[in-house]
Amino acid sequence: MKWYRLLPVMFIGALLLGGLQAPPALAQSSNTLQDHVPGSLLVFPIFDIFSGNRTKIRVTCNGVTGTNLRFTYICQPTGTSTTSAFCPSFDEHFPCTSHQTIVVDVTDRVFGTCPSFQGFIVVWAESQCVPAVSGGTCPTATGGTLQEGEFGPISYNQLFGSYFLYYNGFANSGATCGGVPCAPLAAGPNPDVEAANAIAVQSQQPVFSFLGNDTGGAIQVTFGTTTAFDYVALPKTVQSDFAAPGAALIAGPSTFPPFIPPDAVSGTELETNIILLNMNYSQFVSNLPAAMSVNIWNWFEIGFTATHRFICWERIPINTIDARITAAGPFAANYGNIRFTPSPLSGPTSPQLLGALEEVTTVGRTIRNFIHSSTAASPAIFITDLEF
């Protein structure tokens, strides 16, 4: 196992993967991200290790041969800046044998190195470049090269995983991140646990192929809709249904088509928290805010619009994004749906959004990944450090 110093990382909308010894690639039926399909790269949208809270993630190497895994923990930046920030990261490596599942407790791995105790995790398989001739290079599937001894990503569409948040009554809401509290207030039953699948990103390249390109001390990996790219395209928009803060959790709507009578109240919504991350991330420069438009509709089809910005990663109440979105406020409904659209929609500065929705109720906590639009955004690039 190798440990690396905390560094900022460049997630410019693309990521790595690696590991030469992998199983046969799954057939690709799409050139954009698909849910519930094993991939060559896994994104875990959140970890929370503040105080007594814990996060465990599971990764399965489902191939007929094993590989090596690189874990990159990307931390939410603290402070009041809303214009740019370095988002520190931390890397480590694990071997993973055929059909093995490994479990990592993030608190044990990252210790106190994340200033806000929150962020997201990227996992990919990797292998080391061993050229046929000493002193040579290793070609990649998309026209790049790796230097001898460098570790690089590979196509390995056999990874899947899940993440588990163990809540023990703590919240980092007293610290400031981007001018707002780093976390929602502590709420809901304690202790409790919530879980969801990792977001898996596939590659269209031949199995075992090296991906990316050595750009001079860093590796660049791309996401797009054709085989000119290392990975399939990331989504254009992310969206989800939700219960409004303060809402009684009942069936309906009873006064609007299709006139579904309410049932017994199952609980009350205490918090509706939005978790967002921007895959356009840099290890080497200060990161600019991800800007987006926000469209929200209640179950009476009444729409609300807003704009929003964040740097690298955040976990924020929906009514901090738009104060109108509460059951007792102008939203005036128990349920609705929300959509985030990057601004600009295309181009090198367009955010590459992924995320999840966390709902805290009087009877428990749940978390689930956002629905990803099948329409791809502009091609994305991810740059991170090279390793030997």
C-alpha positions in Angstrom: 0.0 0.0 0.0 1.3 3.5 -0.8 0.2 6.7 0.9 0.4 10.1 -0.7 0.4 13.6 0.6 -2.7 15.8 0.6 -2.9 17.6 -2.6 -5.4 19.6 -4.7 -6.5 17.4 -7.7 -7.7 18.2 -11.2 -11.1 16.7 -11.9 -11.8 18.7 -15.0 -14.8 16.6 -15.7 -12.9 13.4 -16.3 -11.2 10.8 -14.2 -8.8 7.9 -14.2 -9.0 4.3 -14.0 -6.4 1.7 -14.2 -5.4 -1.8 -13.6 -4.0 -4.1 -16.3 -5.3 -7.4 -15.0 -9.1 -7.1 -15.5 -12.0 -9.3 -16.7 -13.7 -9.1 -20.0 -15.4 -5.8 -20.7 -19.2 -5.7 -20.5 -21.0 -4.9 -23.7 -21.6 -1.2 -24.1 -25.2 -0.3 -25.0 -24.7 3.4 -24.5 -22.0 6.1 -24.8 -23.3 8.0 -21.8 -23.4 7.2 -18.1 -25.8 4.4 -17.1 -27.0 3.6 -13.6 -26.8 0.1 -12.2 -24.1 -1.0 -14.7 -20.6 -1.9 -13.5 -17.9 0.5 -14.7 -14.2 1.3 -15.0 -14.5 4.2 -12.5 -16.6 4.6 -9.4 -17.8 7.9 -7.8 -19.0 7.9 -4.2 -20.9 11.2 -3.9 -20.3 11.8 -0.2 -18.3 10.8 2.8 -19.0 12.3 6.3 -16.4 11.7 9.0 -17.2 14.7 11.2 -16.7 13.9 14.9 -18.5 10.6 15.7 -20.0 10.1 12.2 -18.5 7.3 10.1 -18.5 6.4 6.4 -17.7 3.0 4.9 -17.4 2.3 1.2 -17.4 -1.1 -0.5 -15.8 -1.9 -3.8 -16.1 -5.2 -5.7 -13.7 -6.3 -8.4 -16.1 -8.6 -10.3 -13.6 -9.8 -13.0 -12.0 -13.2 -13.5 -8.7 -11.6 -12.6 -7.9 -9.0 -10.0 -6.5 -5.5 -10.3 -5.1 -2.7 -8.2 -7.4 0.1 -7.0 -6.6 3.7 -6.5 -8.8 5.6 -4.0 -8.8 9.4 -4.2 -10.6 11.3 -1.4 -11.5 14.9 -2.5 -12.2 17.2 0.4 -14.7 20.1 0.6 -12.8 23.4 1.0 -13.5 25.5 4.0 -13.6 29.3 4.2 -15.8 32.1 2.9 -14.5 32.4 -0.6 -17.1 32.0 -3.3 -14.8 32.7 -6.2 -12.2 30.0 -6.1 -10.6 27.5 -3.8 -8.1 24.6 -3.6 -9.9 21.4 -2.8 -7.4 19.1 -1.2 -7.2 15.4 -2.0 -5.6 12.3 -0.6 -4.7 9.0 -2.4 -4.0 5.4 -1.4 -3.9 2.0 -3.1 -5.2 -1.5 -2.5 -4.8 -4.8 -4.4 -8.2 -6.3 -5.3 -8.4 -10.0 -6.3 -10.9 -11.6 -8.5 -14.5 -11.3 -7.2 -13.2 -9.7 -4.0 -15.1 -7.1 -2.1 -13.0 -4.7 0.1 -14.4 -2.3 2.7 -12.8 1.0 3.7 -13.7 3.1 6.7 -13.0 6.6 5.6 -12.2 7.9 9.1 -9.4 5.4 9.4 -8.0 6.3 6.0 -8.2 10.1 5.9 -7.8 10.8 9.6 -8.0 14.6 10.2 -6.7 15.7 6.8 -10.0 16.9 5.4 -10.7 20.4 6.8 -14.5 20.1 6.6 -14.6 16.3 7.3 -16.7 15.9 4.1 -16.3 15.4 0.4 -16.5 12.7 -2.2 -14.4 9.7 -3.4 -13.2 8.4 -6.8 -12.0 4.8 -7.2 -10.4 3.4 -10.4 -8.3 0.4 -11.3 -4.7 1.1 -12.3 -1.7 -0.7 -13.7 2.0 0.3 -14.2 3.5 1.0 -17.5 6.1 -1.7 -18.4 7.2 -1.0 -22.0 8.3 -3.8 -24.3 11.7 -2.1 -24.6 13.3 -0.6 -21.5 13.2 3.2 -21.6 10.1 3.2 -23.9 6.5 4.3 -23.3 3.1 2.6 -23.2 0.5 3.8 -25.7 -3.0 4.4 -24.5 -6.3 3.6 -26.3 -7.0 7.3 -27.1 -3.6 8.3 -28.6 -1.7 9.2 -25.5 1.3 7.7 -23.8 2.5 6.8 -20.4 6.2 6.8 -19.3 7.9 3.8 -18.1 7.1 3.1 -14.4 4.0 5.4 -14.4 0.7 4.1 -13.1 -2.2 4.8 -15.4 -5.9 4.0 -15.7 -7.2 1.1 -17.8 -10.6 0.0 -19.2 -12.1 -2.4 -16.7 -15.8 -2.4 -16.8 -16.2 -4.8 -13.8 -16.2 -2.5 -10.8 -19.2 -1.8 -8.6 -19.6 -0.5 -5.1 -21.8 1.2 -2.4 -21.4 3.7 0.4 -22.8 3.7 3.9 -23.2 6.8 6.2 -23.4 6.0 9.9 -24.9 9.0 11.6 -24.2 9.5 15.3 -25.7 12.9 15.9 -23.0 15.2 14.7 -22.9 18.0 12.0 -20.2 20.3 10.9 -22.7 23.2 10.6 -20.6 25.6 12.7 -17.8 25.9 10.1 -18.1 27.9 6.9 -17.6 26.5 3.4 -18.1 28.9 0.5 -19.9 31.5 2.7 -22.5 29.0 4.0 -22.5 26.4 6.8 -20.4 23.3 5.7 -23.2 21.0 6.6 -26.9 21.0 7.5 -27.9 21.0 11.2 -27.9 17.7 13.1 -31.4 16.3 12.9 -33.4 13.0 12.9 -33.1 9.8 14.9 -29.7 9.0 16.3 -27.9 6.7 15.6 -29.0 5.9 12.1 -27.6 4.7 8.8 -28.2 5.5 5.1 -26.7 3.9 2.0 -26.7 3.9 -1.8 -24.8 2.5 -4.8 -21.7 4.1 -6.1 -22.0 5.9 -9.5 -20.2 3.7 -12.0 -18.7 5.2 -15.2 -18.0 2.8 -18.1 -15.3 2.9 -20.8 -15.8 2.1 -24.5 -12.2 1.1 -25.0 -10.9 -2.5 -25.3 -10.5 -4.3 -22.0 -7.2 -3.9 -20.3 -6.3 -0.9 -22.5 -4.4 2.0 -20.8 -6.4 5.2 -20.8 -5.4 8.9 -20.6 -2.2 10.8 -21.5 0.9 11.9 -19.7 0.8 15.7 -20.0 4.1 16.3 -18.2 3.9 15.2 -14.6 0.1 14.8 -14.8 -2.3 12.4 -16.5 -5.3 13.7 -18.5 -8.3 11.5 -19.0 -11.4 12.4 -21.1 -15.1 11.7 -21.1 -17.3 11.9 -24.2 -19.7 10.2 -26.6 -17.3 8.6 -29.0 -14.3 6.2 -28.8 -12.0 9.1 -29.1 -12.5 9.5 -25.4 -11.4 7.4 -22.4 -14.8 7.1 -20.7 -18.4 7.6 -21.7 -19.9 11.0 -21.4 -21.1 12.5 -18.1 -24.7 13.7 -17.8 -26.0 17.0 -19.0 -28.3 17.5 -16.0 -29.1 15.9 -12.7 -32.5 15.7 -11.1 -34.6 14.0 -8.4 -38.0 14.0 -6.7 -38.1 15.1 -3.1 -40.2 15.8 0.0 -40.3 19.4 1.1 -38.9 20.4 4.5 -41.7 20.4 7.0 -43.9 18.2 4.9 -46.2 15.4 6.3 -45.2 12.2 4.5 -48.5 11.2 2.9 -49.8 10.0 -0.4 -51.3 12.5 -2.9 -52.0 15.0 -4.3 -55.7 14.7 -3.2 -56.9 18.1 -4.6 -55.2 17.9 -8.0 -55.1 15.2 -10.7 -54.9 12.3 -10.3 -56.6 13.0 -7.0 -54.9 10.3 -4.8 -56.4 10.3 -1.3 -53.9 10.9 1.5 -53.0 8.0 3.7 -51.8 7.9 7.3 -48.9 10.2 7.9 -45.7 8.1 7.8 -43.5 10.8 9.3 -42.4 14.4 8.9 -39.6 15.7 6.6 -37.0 17.5 8.8 -34.3 18.2 6.1 -34.0 17.8 2.4 -30.3 18.0 1.6 -28.7 18.4 -1.8 -25.3 16.8 -2.4 -23.5 18.1 -5.4 -20.0 17.5 -6.8 -18.3 18.9 -9.9 -16.0 16.6 -11.8 -14.3 19.6 -13.4 -11.8 19.6 -10.7 -8.1 20.5 -10.7 -5.4 19.2 -8.4 -3.0 21.9 -9.5 -4.9 25.2 -9.6 -7.6 26.9 -7.6 -11.0 25.7 -8.6 -13.7 28.0 -9.9 -17.3 27.7 -8.8 -19.7 25.4 -10.6 -22.6 27.6 -11.8 -26.1 26.2 -12.6 -29.7 27.0 -13.1 -32.2 25.3 -10.8 -35.7 24.3 -11.8 -38.2 23.1 -9.1 -41.8 22.0 -9.5 -44.3 21.1 -6.8 -46.8 18.3 -7.2 -49.3 20.9 -8.4 -47.0 21.6 -11.4 -46.1 25.1 -10.2 -42.6 26.0 -11.1 -39.8 27.9 -9.2 -36.5 28.9 -10.7 -33.2 29.9 -9.0 -29.4 29.9 -9.7 -26.8 28.2 -7.6 -23.0 28.0 -7.3 -20.5 25.9 -5.3 -16.9 24.9 -5.3 -15.9 21.3 -5.8 -18.5 19.7 -3.4 -21.2 20.6 -1.1 -24.1 19.3 1.1 -26.7 22.0 1.5 -30.4 22.2 2.5 -32.7 22.7 -0.4 -34.3 25.7 1.3 -30.8 27.3 1.5 -30.7 27.1 -2.3 -34.2 28.6 -2.5 -35.8 29.7 0.7 -39.3 29.3 -0.8 -39.0 25.5 -0.9 -40.7 24.5 2.3 -44.1 22.9 2.8 -45.3 25.9 4.7 -43.7 28.4 2.4 -44.6 29.5 -1.2 -43.8 26.0 -2.4 -47.0 25.0 -0.6 -46.8 21.3 -1.3 -45.5 18.1 0.3 -43.5 16.9 -2.7 -41.9 18.0 -5.9 -38.9 17.5 -8.2 -35.7 19.5 -8.8 -33.4 19.7 -11.8 -29.9 21.2 -12.0 -28.6 22.3 -15.4 -24.9 23.4 -15.8 -24.2 27.0 -16.9 -22.7 27.3 -19.4 -24.2 24.1 -20.8 -21.2 23.3 -22.9 -17.5 24.3 -23.2 -14.4 23.8 -21.1 -15.9 25.8 -18.1 -19.2 23.9 -18.1 -19.6 22.1 -14.7 -19.8 18.3 -14.8 -22.4 17.6 -12.1 -23.1 14.4 -10.1 -24.7 14.1 -6.8 -27.3 12.6 -4.4 -30.4 13.6 -2.4 -30.5 13.1 1.4 -33.8 13.2 3.2 -33.9 13.3 7.0 -37.3 12.5 8.6 -38.6 11.9 12.1 -38.4 8.2 11.4 -35.0 7.9 9.7 -32.5 9.1 7.0 -32.3 8.0 3.4 -29.9 8.8 0.6 -30.0 8.1 -3.2 -28.1 9.2 -6.2 -29.6 11.8 -8.6 -31.1 10.7 -11.8 -28.7 11.5 -14.6 -29.9 12.8 -17.9 -29.1 10.6 -20.9 -28.1 13.6 -22.9 -24.4 14.1 -22.6 -22.8 17.4 -21.8 -19.7 18.7 -23.6 -16.6 16.5 -23.5 -14.9 16.6 -20.1 -11.3 16.3 -19.0 -9.9 15.2 -15.7 -6.3 15.8 -14.7 -4.5 14.4 -11.7 -0.9 13.6 -10.6 1.1 10.7 -12.1 2.6 8.1 -9.8 5.5 5.8 -9.9 
